[in-house]
Amino acid sequence: MKWIPLFKSSVSFISVFIGLFLFFGILGFSQTSPTIVFGDTTSDIQEKIAEQSAKIAALEKEIAQYESTLYQIAGEKTTLQGEVNRIDVSRKKIGATISVTENKIASATLQLKRLGGAIDDKAKRIETSKKTMEQSFQALYQIGETTIVEQLLSADEMIEVWQEVDRVEQLSNVLRNEVIDLQNTKESLTVDYSATEKEKAKLLSLKKQLSDQKILLDQNRNEQATLLAQTKNKESAFQKLLADKQAAKAQFEKQLNDYEASLKYTLDPTSIPKAGSGVLSFPLDSAFMLRCRDRTNTFKNIYCLTQYFGNTAFAQSGAYNGKGHNGVDFGAPEGTPIVSALGGVVVDTGNTDLFRGCYSYGKWVYVRHNNGLGTIYAHLSVISVSKGSTVGTGSLLGYSGKTGYATGPHLHFSVYVASAVKIIKLGDVKSITKCAGAYMPVAPTEAYLNPMKYL
């Protein structure tokens, strides 16, 4: 019975050896670990990240104040001075948004540095464990070179045999613990690598946003210069400009509505999600939608909606040629991030403003979803995606604006039965006032759905 401990130790050694062989094969120590320069301590980096977060919070409050001012201006009679003031406040808001993005970039960079340090630390731990196991292997190998009989014959006393048995058992335990520790370290390292990749993607996205926001700032400056040049700083010229735009828009809408009403289409309810299913998310960035809850006095709703779908009171007053509104409008100050309401493919983008006097959607993005629905996002200031792009729910599509015909910055959001939508050159189907060269999505009247039944 006294030979059993030694036999058990030998089995433990073999098991540990096989386990380590497989483990090293999986871990792939032959791969070179990244070399990370890591000066600051983790606590230093966390402190800096906290500072960035505090700056972002302060800037978000500043942006909310600018938005309140813009809503106040929007509620007043549209005048030249009011429009100039709106553009000035918009510029300040965009500047603050750029600062938020810059701080988010700095925070993401610090997160990458923190994760890099964690990866470097784990790589060193793995290297240390490797050396410990190499030493244990050497000791076990030396023990293994001597057979059990040789150990007994060479021992002066029986106590030496049992000491060898204990030594084997201890080394086996050390190796077993090292294997467990290495496996845990490897799993933790994999998590760090995954987090690093996500943070890198976030950083690239933020840099793209920053680029778009700077374009938006330049557009804002140009808008003010163009407005003053067109009106020569005279209120009468500004009011005439507004009246001309409204007349051109009315002509366009009448012809487009007549064309869409002429299209024959029968809706198959089974081809799309049920109304009330809530399959779509709101098409504006979540921080903005949260602020809408504090603006019920302005909008009389918690979604910043300025116009509902269908035959609204505004439509009955003569807007949309009495045909009803084919989407919903969100009152979103210039530069508010617009996001995809659901994952899908960007079928196309366009800009009706390329055709002077075509007061329509302005800059638009159309996304087709896998559930039979399609969504359009119009009057954007900047488009951040391209035709054929795959987007996820909440992916950035662009920024709100007042391109096309818009009495103020907002997002026009329509939901369609995707199978009924076509993107056409308007002049190919009918001579539409000043818009013949423009491309945009069109659909039979019956294919327009109430967005609020799917949000």
C-alpha positions as CSV (number, residue, x, y, z in Angstrom):
1,M,0.0,0.0,0.0
2,K,2.9,2.3,0.6
3,W,3.7,2.4,-3.2
4,I,0.4,4.0,-4.0
5,P,1.3,7.6,-3.3
6,L,4.2,7.4,-5.7
7,F,2.0,5.8,-8.3
8,K,-0.5,8.6,-7.8
9,S,2.2,11.2,-8.1
10,S,3.4,9.7,-11.4
11,V,-0.2,9.8,-12.8
12,S,-0.5,13.4,-11.7
13,F,2.7,14.2,-13.5
14,I,1.5,12.6,-16.7
15,S,-1.9,14.3,-16.5
16,V,-0.2,17.7,-15.9
17,F,2.2,17.1,-18.7
18,I,-0.6,16.3,-21.2
19,G,-2.7,19.2,-19.9
20,L,0.2,21.6,-20.4
21,F,1.0,20.3,-23.8
22,L,-2.6,21.0,-24.9
23,F,-2.8,24.3,-23.1
24,F,0.4,25.7,-24.7
25,G,-1.0,24.6,-28.1
26,I,-4.2,26.5,-27.5
27,L,-2.5,29.5,-26.0
28,G,0.0,29.8,-28.8
29,F,3.0,31.2,-26.9
30,S,4.9,31.3,-30.1
31,Q,3.0,34.5,-31.0
32,T,4.6,37.7,-30.1
33,S,2.8,39.7,-27.5
34,P,2.3,43.4,-28.2
35,T,4.9,45.8,-26.7
36,I,3.1,48.5,-24.9
37,V,4.6,51.7,-23.5
38,F,2.8,52.3,-20.3
39,G,3.9,55.3,-18.3
40,D,0.9,56.4,-16.2
41,T,-0.6,54.1,-13.5
42,T,-4.1,52.7,-13.8
43,S,-5.3,55.1,-11.1
44,D,-3.7,58.1,-13.0
45,I,-5.5,57.1,-16.2
46,Q,-8.8,56.6,-14.4
47,E,-8.5,60.0,-12.9
48,K,-7.9,61.6,-16.3
49,I,-10.9,59.7,-17.7
50,A,-13.0,61.0,-14.9
51,E,-11.9,64.6,-15.7
52,Q,-12.9,64.1,-19.4
53,S,-16.3,62.8,-18.3
54,A,-16.8,65.9,-16.1
55,K,-16.0,68.1,-19.1
56,I,-18.4,66.2,-21.3
57,A,-21.2,66.5,-18.7
58,A,-20.6,70.3,-18.5
59,L,-20.6,70.7,-22.2
60,E,-23.8,68.6,-22.5
61,K,-25.5,71.1,-20.2
62,E,-24.2,73.9,-22.4
63,I,-25.6,72.2,-25.5
64,A,-29.0,71.8,-23.8
65,Q,-29.1,75.5,-23.0
66,Y,-28.3,76.4,-26.7
67,E,-31.1,74.0,-27.7
68,S,-33.6,75.8,-25.4
69,T,-32.6,79.1,-26.9
70,L,-33.0,77.7,-30.5
71,Y,-36.5,76.4,-29.6
72,Q,-37.4,79.8,-28.2
73,I,-36.3,81.5,-31.5
74,A,-38.2,78.9,-33.5
75,G,-41.4,79.8,-31.6
76,E,-41.1,83.4,-32.6
77,K,-42.2,85.0,-35.9
78,T,-39.7,84.2,-38.7
79,T,-37.6,87.3,-39.3
80,L,-34.2,88.0,-40.9
81,Q,-32.8,89.0,-37.5
82,G,-34.3,85.9,-35.9
83,E,-32.7,83.7,-38.6
84,V,-29.3,85.4,-38.1
85,N,-29.6,84.8,-34.3
86,R,-30.6,81.2,-34.9
87,I,-27.5,80.6,-37.1
88,D,-25.3,82.3,-34.5
89,V,-26.6,80.1,-31.6
90,S,-26.4,77.0,-33.9
91,R,-22.7,77.8,-34.5
92,K,-22.1,77.9,-30.7
93,K,-24.0,74.7,-30.2
94,I,-22.0,73.0,-33.0
95,G,-18.8,74.3,-31.4
96,A,-19.8,72.8,-28.1
97,T,-20.6,69.5,-29.8
98,I,-17.2,69.4,-31.4
99,S,-15.7,70.0,-27.9
100,V,-17.7,67.0,-26.6
101,T,-16.4,64.8,-29.4
102,E,-12.8,65.9,-28.8
103,N,-13.2,65.0,-25.1
104,K,-14.7,61.7,-26.0
105,I,-11.7,61.0,-28.3
106,A,-9.3,61.9,-25.5
107,S,-11.3,59.6,-23.1
108,A,-11.2,56.7,-25.7
109,T,-7.5,57.2,-26.1
110,L,-7.0,57.0,-22.4
111,Q,-9.1,53.8,-22.3
112,L,-6.9,52.3,-24.9
113,K,-3.8,53.2,-22.8
114,R,-5.4,51.6,-19.8
115,L,-6.2,48.4,-21.7
116,G,-2.8,48.4,-23.2
117,G,-1.3,48.4,-19.7
118,A,-3.5,45.6,-18.6
119,I,-2.5,43.5,-21.7
120,D,1.2,44.2,-21.0
121,D,0.8,43.2,-17.4
122,K,-0.9,39.9,-18.3
123,A,1.8,39.2,-20.9
124,K,4.5,39.6,-18.2
125,R,2.5,37.3,-15.9
126,I,2.3,34.7,-18.6
127,E,6.1,34.9,-19.2
128,T,6.8,34.5,-15.4
129,S,4.5,31.5,-15.2
130,K,6.2,30.0,-18.2
131,K,9.6,30.2,-16.4
132,T,8.1,28.7,-13.2
133,M,6.7,25.8,-15.2
134,E,10.0,25.3,-17.1
135,Q,11.8,25.0,-13.8
136,S,9.2,22.6,-12.4
137,F,9.4,20.5,-15.6
138,Q,13.2,20.2,-15.3
139,A,12.9,19.0,-11.7
140,L,10.2,16.5,-12.7
141,Y,12.3,15.3,-15.6
142,Q,15.3,14.7,-13.3
143,I,13.1,12.7,-11.0
144,G,11.5,10.8,-13.9
145,E,15.0,9.7,-15.1
146,T,15.2,7.5,-12.0
147,T,12.9,4.4,-11.8
148,I,11.1,3.6,-8.6
149,V,13.3,0.5,-8.1
150,E,16.5,2.7,-8.5
151,Q,15.2,5.2,-6.0
152,L,14.6,2.3,-3.5
153,L,18.0,0.7,-4.1
154,S,19.9,4.0,-4.0
155,A,18.2,5.3,-0.8
156,D,20.0,4.7,2.4
157,E,16.8,4.9,4.4
158,M,13.1,4.5,3.5
159,I,12.5,8.2,4.6
160,E,14.4,9.4,1.5
161,V,11.9,7.6,-0.8
162,W,8.9,9.3,0.9
163,Q,10.7,12.6,0.6
164,E,11.0,12.1,-3.1
165,V,7.3,11.2,-3.3
166,D,6.4,14.4,-1.5
167,R,8.7,16.4,-3.8
168,V,6.9,15.0,-6.9
169,E,3.5,15.7,-5.4
170,Q,4.5,19.3,-4.6
171,L,5.9,19.9,-8.0
172,S,2.8,18.4,-9.6
173,N,0.6,20.7,-7.5
174,V,2.7,23.7,-8.5
175,L,2.3,22.9,-12.2
176,R,-1.4,22.2,-11.8
177,N,-2.0,25.6,-10.1
178,E,0.2,27.4,-12.7
179,V,-2.0,25.8,-15.5
180,I,-5.2,27.1,-13.8
181,D,-3.7,30.5,-13.3
182,L,-2.5,30.7,-16.9
183,Q,-5.9,29.6,-18.2
184,N,-7.5,32.4,-16.2
185,T,-5.0,34.9,-17.3
186,K,-5.5,33.8,-21.0
187,E,-9.3,34.3,-20.7
188,S,-8.8,37.7,-19.1
189,L,-6.3,38.7,-21.8
190,T,-8.8,37.7,-24.5
191,V,-11.4,40.0,-22.8
192,D,-8.9,42.9,-22.8
193,Y,-8.1,42.3,-26.5
194,S,-11.8,42.3,-27.3
195,A,-12.4,45.5,-25.3
196,T,-9.4,47.1,-27.0
197,E,-10.8,46.3,-30.5
198,K,-14.1,47.8,-29.5
199,E,-12.5,51.0,-28.1
200,K,-10.4,51.3,-31.4
201,A,-13.6,51.1,-33.4
202,K,-15.2,53.7,-31.1
203,L,-12.2,56.0,-31.6
204,L,-12.4,55.7,-35.4
205,S,-16.1,56.5,-35.3
206,L,-15.6,59.5,-33.1
207,K,-12.9,60.8,-35.4
208,K,-15.4,60.5,-38.3
209,Q,-18.0,62.3,-36.3
210,L,-15.5,65.1,-35.5
211,S,-14.8,65.5,-39.2
212,D,-18.5,65.7,-40.1
213,Q,-19.1,68.2,-37.3
214,K,-16.4,70.5,-38.6
215,I,-18.0,70.3,-42.1
216,L,-21.3,71.3,-40.4
217,L,-19.6,74.3,-38.7
218,D,-18.2,75.5,-42.1
219,Q,-21.7,75.0,-43.7
220,N,-23.2,77.1,-40.8
221,R,-20.8,80.0,-41.5
222,N,-21.5,79.8,-45.3
223,E,-25.3,79.7,-44.6
224,Q,-25.2,83.0,-42.8
225,A,-23.0,84.7,-45.5
226,T,-25.4,83.4,-48.2
227,L,-28.5,84.6,-46.4
228,L,-27.1,88.1,-45.9
229,A,-26.0,88.2,-49.5
230,Q,-29.4,87.1,-50.8
231,T,-31.4,89.6,-48.6
232,K,-28.8,92.4,-48.5
233,N,-29.8,92.6,-44.9
234,K,-33.3,93.7,-45.7
235,E,-36.4,92.2,-44.0
236,S,-38.6,92.7,-47.0
237,A,-36.2,90.7,-49.2
238,F,-36.1,88.0,-46.6
239,Q,-39.9,87.7,-46.4
240,K,-40.0,87.5,-50.2
241,L,-37.4,84.8,-50.2
242,L,-39.6,82.8,-47.7
243,A,-42.7,83.3,-49.8
244,D,-41.0,82.1,-53.0
245,K,-39.7,79.0,-51.3
246,Q,-43.2,78.2,-50.0
247,A,-44.8,78.6,-53.4
248,A,-42.2,76.4,-55.1
249,K,-42.6,73.7,-52.4
250,A,-46.4,73.8,-52.9
251,Q,-46.0,73.2,-56.6
252,F,-43.6,70.4,-56.1
253,E,-45.8,68.6,-53.5
254,K,-48.9,68.8,-55.7
255,Q,-47.2,67.1,-58.6
256,L,-45.5,64.5,-56.4
257,N,-48.7,63.7,-54.5
258,D,-50.6,63.3,-57.8
259,Y,-47.9,61.0,-59.1
260,E,-47.8,58.8,-56.0
261,A,-51.6,58.7,-55.8
262,S,-51.6,57.4,-59.4
263,L,-49.5,54.4,-58.5
264,K,-51.5,51.2,-57.9
265,Y,-50.7,49.2,-54.8
266,T,-52.4,46.8,-52.5
267,L,-50.9,46.3,-49.1
268,D,-50.3,42.8,-47.8
269,P,-50.4,43.1,-44.0
270,T,-48.5,39.8,-43.6
271,S,-45.5,41.3,-45.4
272,I,-44.6,43.8,-42.6
273,P,-44.6,43.8,-38.8
274,K,-47.9,44.4,-37.0
275,A,-48.7,48.0,-36.1
276,G,-47.9,48.6,-32.4
277,S,-45.0,46.1,-32.5
278,G,-42.4,48.7,-31.6
279,V,-39.8,47.3,-33.9
280,L,-38.2,50.7,-34.6
281,S,-36.1,52.8,-32.3
282,F,-36.3,56.6,-32.3
283,P,-34.1,58.0,-35.1
284,L,-32.3,60.6,-33.0
285,D,-29.4,60.1,-30.7
286,S,-30.5,58.8,-27.2
287,A,-29.0,61.8,-25.3
288,F,-31.2,64.2,-27.4
289,M,-34.3,62.0,-26.8
290,L,-33.8,62.1,-23.1
291,R,-33.7,65.9,-23.2
292,C,-37.0,65.9,-25.0
293,R,-38.7,64.7,-21.8
294,D,-38.0,68.1,-20.3
295,R,-39.5,70.0,-23.2
296,T,-43.2,69.0,-23.0
297,N,-44.2,72.6,-22.5
298,T,-42.6,73.4,-25.9
299,F,-43.8,70.4,-27.9
300,K,-46.8,69.1,-25.9
301,N,-45.2,65.7,-26.2
302,I,-42.1,63.9,-24.9
303,Y,-40.6,63.2,-28.3
304,C,-39.8,66.7,-29.6
305,L,-42.4,66.0,-32.4
306,T,-43.5,69.1,-34.3
307,Q,-45.7,67.3,-36.9
308,Y,-47.5,64.0,-36.8
309,F,-48.4,61.6,-39.6
310,G,-51.5,61.9,-41.7
311,N,-54.3,64.5,-41.9
312,T,-53.1,66.7,-39.0
313,A,-54.5,70.2,-38.2
314,F,-51.5,71.6,-40.1
315,A,-52.3,69.5,-43.1
316,Q,-56.0,70.6,-42.9
317,S,-54.9,74.3,-42.9
318,G,-53.6,73.8,-46.5
319,A,-50.1,72.2,-46.0
320,Y,-49.1,69.2,-48.1
321,N,-51.9,70.1,-50.6
322,G,-54.4,68.7,-48.2
323,K,-53.0,65.1,-48.8
324,G,-51.8,64.7,-45.2
325,H,-48.2,64.4,-43.9
326,N,-46.4,61.3,-45.1
327,G,-44.1,61.0,-42.0
328,V,-43.4,62.7,-38.7
329,D,-41.2,65.7,-38.0
330,F,-38.8,65.9,-35.0
331,G,-37.8,69.4,-33.9
332,A,-34.0,68.8,-33.8
333,P,-31.6,71.7,-33.8
334,E,-28.9,71.7,-36.5
335,G,-26.2,69.2,-35.8
336,T,-28.2,66.7,-33.8
337,P,-27.0,63.1,-34.6
338,I,-29.5,61.1,-36.7
339,V,-29.3,57.4,-36.3
340,S,-30.8,54.3,-38.0
341,A,-34.1,53.2,-36.5
342,L,-33.2,49.6,-37.2
343,G,-30.4,47.7,-38.8
344,G,-30.4,47.4,-42.6
345,V,-28.8,48.5,-45.8
346,V,-28.4,52.1,-47.1
347,V,-30.2,51.8,-50.4
348,D,-29.2,55.3,-51.5
349,T,-28.6,58.9,-50.4
350,G,-29.3,62.1,-52.2
351,N,-29.5,65.9,-52.2
352,T,-32.3,67.7,-53.9
353,D,-30.6,71.0,-53.2
354,L,-28.2,70.3,-56.0
355,F,-31.1,71.6,-58.2
356,R,-31.8,75.2,-57.5
357,G,-35.3,75.9,-56.5
358,C,-36.1,72.2,-55.8
359,Y,-37.6,72.6,-52.3
360,S,-38.0,69.0,-51.2
361,Y,-36.1,66.6,-49.0
362,G,-32.7,68.3,-49.3
363,K,-30.2,65.8,-48.1
364,W,-31.7,62.4,-47.4
365,V,-30.8,58.8,-46.6
366,Y,-33.0,55.8,-47.3
367,V,-32.5,52.5,-45.4
368,R,-34.2,49.2,-46.2
369,H,-34.7,46.8,-43.3
370,N,-35.0,43.0,-43.3
371,N,-38.6,43.0,-41.9
372,G,-40.2,44.5,-44.9
373,L,-40.0,48.1,-43.7
374,G,-38.0,51.0,-45.2
375,T,-37.2,54.4,-43.5
376,I,-36.2,57.7,-44.9
377,Y,-34.3,60.5,-43.0
378,A,-34.6,64.0,-44.7
379,H,-33.5,67.6,-44.4
380,L,-30.0,66.5,-43.1
381,S,-27.1,68.9,-43.0
382,V,-24.4,66.2,-43.3
383,I,-24.7,62.7,-44.6
384,S,-22.3,60.3,-42.8
385,V,-23.0,57.0,-44.8
386,S,-22.8,56.0,-48.4
387,K,-24.9,53.9,-50.7
388,G,-24.6,50.1,-50.0
389,S,-23.4,50.6,-46.4
390,T,-24.7,48.1,-43.8
391,V,-25.9,49.8,-40.6
392,G,-27.0,48.6,-37.3
393,T,-29.8,49.9,-35.0
394,G,-28.5,53.3,-33.7
395,S,-25.8,53.6,-36.3
396,L,-25.0,57.2,-37.2
397,L,-26.5,58.3,-40.6
398,G,-25.9,62.0,-40.5
399,Y,-26.9,65.2,-38.7
400,S,-30.1,67.2,-38.6
401,G,-30.4,70.4,-40.6
402,K,-32.8,72.5,-42.8
403,T,-31.8,71.5,-46.3
404,G,-34.6,71.3,-48.9
405,Y,-37.7,73.1,-47.8
406,A,-37.9,73.5,-44.0
407,T,-39.1,76.4,-41.9
408,G,-36.5,75.4,-39.3
409,P,-34.0,72.6,-38.6
410,H,-35.8,69.3,-38.1
411,L,-35.8,65.7,-39.1
412,H,-38.4,64.3,-41.4
413,F,-38.9,60.6,-40.8
414,S,-41.0,58.4,-43.0
415,V,-41.7,54.7,-42.8
416,Y,-42.6,52.7,-45.9
417,V,-43.5,49.2,-47.1
418,A,-40.1,48.6,-48.6
419,S,-41.2,46.5,-51.5
420,A,-43.3,49.4,-52.8
421,V,-40.5,52.0,-52.8
422,K,-38.6,53.1,-55.9
423,I,-35.8,55.6,-56.1
424,I,-36.3,57.5,-59.3
425,K,-35.2,60.6,-61.2
426,L,-38.3,62.8,-61.0
427,G,-37.9,64.1,-64.5
428,D,-38.2,60.5,-65.9
429,V,-41.8,60.1,-64.7
430,K,-43.1,63.7,-64.9
431,S,-41.9,67.2,-65.3
432,I,-41.9,68.2,-61.7
433,T,-41.3,71.9,-61.0
434,K,-37.5,72.6,-60.7
435,C,-36.9,69.1,-59.5
436,A,-36.7,67.2,-62.7
437,G,-33.0,66.3,-62.2
438,A,-33.4,65.2,-58.6
439,Y,-33.4,61.6,-57.3
440,M,-35.5,60.6,-54.4
441,P,-37.6,57.7,-53.0
442,V,-41.2,57.6,-54.1
443,A,-44.0,55.2,-53.1
444,P,-47.8,54.7,-53.6
445,T,-49.8,56.6,-51.0
446,E,-50.9,53.3,-49.5
447,A,-47.3,52.3,-48.8
448,Y,-46.7,55.1,-46.4
449,L,-47.1,53.9,-42.8
450,N,-47.6,55.8,-39.5
451,P,-44.1,55.9,-37.9
452,M,-45.6,56.2,-34.4
453,K,-47.2,52.7,-34.8
454,Y,-43.8,51.2,-35.1
455,L,-41.6,53.3,-32.8
